[in-house]
Amino acid sequence: MKKIIIYFAQLLISILLIIWAFGGVDYSSVKEFIFDLPKYKILLILLLASINWTTNFYYYMFTLKESKITFSKKEALISFLVGYVLRLTIPGGYGEVGKLALIRGKIKNKLTGYMLKLIAEFLLLVFMLGFAIVILYPENKYLLLISILPILFVLLIPILRKIKYINLLTIPNVKYQKFIIINSLFALALYITFILQYQVILWEYDIAFIKIIAICIVVLSAVGIPISVAGIGVRENVSLFFLAMYGIPENIAISIPMIVFAFNGLIPAFVGALILLFGKNKINFINHRKDNKNINSEE
């Protein structure tokens, strides 16, 4: 019940944030910009989205493999695509965890691998955020100190692993520093595709690429705050605020995150929805739950 309440609270926040973002923007001009987007830009955005999906899939498989989980490529692909649907539908922001139910393996290993993935992405964003803030607000150079914190955390991992409660979640024979660093590189590749999609749409506008990079980092960081469903409403408002600072028309500033989200998130979610509706993964899901219980009972 609590998860459902959280989900509907996030959904309400998403709706309110979208209403807020569109408050001073002409809806028809947003629609016109989106539907008049040149075909070559659509193709480039689709190409970058394809690179995003592919990189994200191999990122997911790396995380599973390093977590000592045995899986087939088909199982990984199904759970990966269904995960996009679950992000939009499972209450309380548990969608990314929910897709792991489609993979056989120990719950401890899956959760630990997922947590390490989140930690890697968080550390990378914090590292980049310090630079991004200084680029957008040069007078606050002292905020570069933020970027030191993730480096210190990675260096302290061997010490942190000795803490009792953290040690309970560790997986034998896993090199955590290496795990987090490689996960961060995968996440960086995903963020680069996101940034380049913004750049493609903003080619004709007078805004420096370094500013676009900084704005995208702030947007990605803001989306990580779990106050809305899949970041809907948050990315639109943050993009609108910062792009408008550099003279980008409001209808374009609010359209860009919607376009990027549609290509990167909604297209694979549509494929995942087809799998849920017409595939056999429902039966597999039930079987995997039984297998997972058996595996975990053997620990």
C-alpha positions in Angstrom: 0.0 0.0 0.0 2.9 2.4 0.9 4.5 1.8 -2.5 1.2 2.6 -4.3 0.8 5.8 -2.4 4.4 6.8 -3.2 3.8 6.0 -6.9 0.6 8.1 -7.1 2.4 10.9 -5.2 5.2 10.8 -7.7 2.7 10.7 -10.6 0.9 13.7 -9.1 4.2 15.6 -8.8 5.0 14.7 -12.4 1.7 16.1 -13.6 2.1 19.3 -11.6 5.6 19.8 -12.8 4.5 19.4 -16.4 1.7 21.9 -15.9 4.2 24.3 -14.3 6.7 23.9 -17.2 3.9 24.6 -19.8 2.5 27.5 -17.7 4.2 30.2 -19.7 4.7 28.2 -23.0 2.4 28.1 -26.0 1.5 24.4 -26.4 0.9 24.8 -30.2 4.5 26.1 -30.6 5.9 23.1 -28.8 3.9 20.8 -31.0 5.0 22.6 -34.1 8.6 22.4 -33.2 8.5 18.7 -32.5 6.6 17.8 -35.6 8.7 20.1 -37.8 12.0 18.6 -36.6 14.2 18.0 -39.7 14.4 14.4 -40.9 18.2 14.3 -40.7 18.0 15.4 -37.0 15.4 12.7 -36.3 17.8 10.1 -37.9 20.8 11.3 -35.9 18.8 11.3 -32.7 17.6 7.8 -33.5 21.2 6.7 -34.2 22.4 8.1 -30.9 19.4 6.5 -29.1 20.3 3.1 -30.7 23.8 3.5 -29.3 22.3 4.4 -26.0 20.1 1.3 -25.9 23.0 -1.0 -27.0 25.5 0.5 -24.5 22.9 0.2 -21.8 22.2 -3.4 -22.6 25.9 -4.4 -22.4 26.2 -2.3 -19.3 23.3 -4.3 -17.8 25.0 -7.6 -18.8 28.3 -6.5 -17.4 26.6 -5.8 -14.1 24.9 -9.2 -14.0 28.1 -11.0 -14.9 30.2 -9.2 -12.3 27.6 -10.0 -9.7 28.2 -13.7 -10.4 24.8 -14.2 -11.9 24.4 -16.9 -14.6 22.1 -15.8 -17.5 21.4 -16.2 -21.2 21.6 -13.3 -23.6 17.9 -13.8 -24.3 16.9 -13.6 -20.6 19.0 -10.5 -20.2 17.4 -8.8 -23.3 13.9 -9.6 -22.2 14.4 -8.3 -18.6 16.3 -5.3 -20.0 13.4 -4.2 -22.3 10.7 -5.0 -19.7 12.7 -2.9 -17.2 11.8 0.2 -19.3 8.1 -0.6 -18.8 8.5 -1.3 -15.1 10.2 2.1 -14.5 7.0 3.8 -15.7 4.5 1.5 -13.9 5.9 -0.1 -10.7 5.1 2.0 -7.6 7.8 3.6 -5.5 10.5 3.6 -8.1 11.2 -0.1 -7.9 11.0 -0.7 -11.7 14.7 -1.2 -12.2 14.8 -3.7 -9.4 11.7 -5.5 -10.7 13.3 -6.4 -14.0 15.8 -8.5 -12.0 13.0 -10.9 -11.1 13.2 -12.0 -14.7 16.8 -13.2 -14.2 17.6 -16.4 -12.2 20.1 -16.0 -9.4 20.6 -15.1 -5.8 18.7 -12.1 -4.6 21.7 -10.9 -2.6 23.9 -10.9 -5.7 21.3 -9.1 -7.9 20.6 -6.4 -5.3 24.3 -5.9 -4.6 25.0 -5.6 -8.3 22.1 -3.2 -8.7 23.2 -1.1 -5.8 26.8 -0.9 -7.1 25.5 0.3 -10.4 23.5 3.0 -8.7 26.5 4.0 -6.7 28.7 4.2 -9.8 26.2 6.4 -11.6 25.8 8.6 -8.5 29.6 9.1 -8.0 30.0 9.9 -11.7 27.3 12.5 -11.7 28.6 14.1 -8.5 32.1 14.2 -10.0 30.8 15.9 -13.2 28.3 18.2 -11.3 31.1 20.2 -9.6 32.5 21.1 -13.0 29.0 21.7 -14.5 28.1 24.2 -11.8 31.3 26.1 -12.2 30.8 26.3 -16.0 27.2 27.7 -15.5 28.2 29.9 -12.5 31.9 30.7 -12.8 31.9 32.8 -9.7 31.4 29.7 -7.6 34.7 28.0 -8.3 34.9 26.6 -4.8 32.1 24.2 -5.7 34.7 22.2 -7.7 35.5 20.6 -4.3 32.3 18.6 -4.9 34.2 16.6 -7.6 36.7 15.4 -5.1 34.2 13.5 -3.0 33.6 10.6 -5.4 37.3 10.1 -5.9 37.8 9.8 -2.1 34.9 7.4 -1.9 36.4 5.0 -4.5 39.8 5.2 -2.7 38.1 4.3 0.6 36.2 1.3 -0.7 38.6 -1.3 0.8 38.1 0.3 4.2 34.3 0.7 3.8 34.0 -3.0 2.9 35.1 -3.9 6.4 32.1 -2.2 8.0 29.8 -4.9 9.3 26.5 -4.0 7.5 28.3 -3.3 4.2 30.2 -6.5 4.4 27.0 -8.5 4.6 26.1 -7.4 1.1 29.5 -8.1 -0.5 29.9 -10.8 -3.1 33.0 -13.0 -2.9 35.8 -12.5 -5.4 34.4 -9.2 -6.8 36.9 -6.3 -7.2 34.6 -3.5 -6.2 36.8 -0.6 -7.2 37.2 -2.1 -10.7 33.4 -2.8 -10.8 32.5 0.8 -9.9 35.1 2.3 -12.3 33.9 0.2 -15.3 30.3 0.9 -14.4 31.1 4.6 -14.4 32.6 4.3 -17.9 29.5 2.6 -19.2 27.3 5.4 -17.5 29.6 8.0 -19.1 29.0 6.5 -22.5 25.2 6.8 -21.9 25.5 10.4 -20.8 27.5 11.3 -23.9 24.7 10.0 -26.2 22.3 12.1 -24.1 24.4 15.2 -24.5 24.9 14.7 -28.2 21.2 14.4 -28.7 20.8 17.9 -27.1 23.6 19.2 -29.3 22.0 17.8 -32.5 18.7 19.6 -31.7 20.5 22.8 -30.8 22.9 23.0 -33.7 21.4 26.2 -35.2 21.3 28.0 -31.9 24.0 30.3 -30.4 24.9 28.3 -27.3 28.4 26.9 -26.6 28.8 23.1 -26.5 30.4 23.3 -23.1 27.3 25.0 -21.8 25.1 22.2 -23.3 27.3 19.6 -21.6 27.0 21.4 -18.2 23.2 21.8 -18.6 22.8 18.1 -19.5 24.8 17.1 -16.4 22.5 19.2 -14.2 19.4 17.7 -15.9 20.8 14.1 -15.4 21.5 14.9 -11.7 18.1 16.3 -11.1 16.4 13.4 -12.8 18.1 11.1 -10.2 16.1 12.7 -7.4 13.1 10.3 -7.0 10.3 12.8 -6.7 8.5 12.0 -10.0 7.8 9.0 -12.2 10.8 8.3 -14.4 12.0 11.9 -13.9 9.0 13.2 -15.9 8.4 16.9 -15.2 11.8 17.3 -13.6 13.9 17.2 -16.8 11.5 19.5 -18.6 11.6 22.2 -15.9 15.4 22.0 -15.4 16.1 22.1 -19.1 13.7 25.0 -19.5 15.3 27.0 -16.7 18.9 26.6 -17.9 18.4 26.7 -21.7 16.3 29.9 -21.3 19.3 31.4 -19.5 21.2 31.2 -22.8 18.5 32.6 -25.0 16.9 29.3 -26.2 13.1 29.9 -26.8 11.0 28.3 -24.2 9.0 26.1 -26.6 12.3 24.6 -27.8 13.8 24.4 -24.3 10.8 22.3 -23.1 10.6 20.2 -26.3 14.2 18.9 -26.2 13.9 16.8 -23.0 10.6 15.4 -24.2 12.1 14.4 -27.6 15.2 12.8 -26.0 13.1 10.9 -23.4 10.8 9.6 -26.1 13.7 8.2 -28.1 15.8 6.9 -25.2 13.0 5.7 -22.9 9.6 5.3 -24.6 10.7 3.4 -27.7 12.3 0.5 -25.7 9.4 0.7 -23.3 7.0 0.1 -26.2 9.0 -3.0 -27.2 9.1 -4.1 -23.6 5.3 -3.7 -23.4 4.8 -5.9 -26.5 6.9 -8.6 -24.8 4.8 -8.4 -21.7 1.5 -8.5 -23.6 2.4 -11.1 -26.2 5.6 -12.8 -25.1 6.0 -15.9 -22.9 8.0 -14.0 -20.3 5.0 -14.0 -17.9 5.4 -17.8 -17.6 9.2 -17.4 -17.4 8.7 -14.7 -14.7 6.7 -17.2 -12.5 9.3 -19.9 -13.2 12.2 -17.6 -12.3 10.5 -16.6 -9.1 10.4 -20.3 -8.1 14.0 -20.8 -9.2 15.1 -17.7 -7.3 13.4 -19.1 -4.1 15.1 -22.5 -4.6 18.5 -20.8 -5.2 18.2 -18.5 -2.2 17.0 -21.4 0.1 20.3 -23.2 -0.7 22.4 -20.3 0.6 
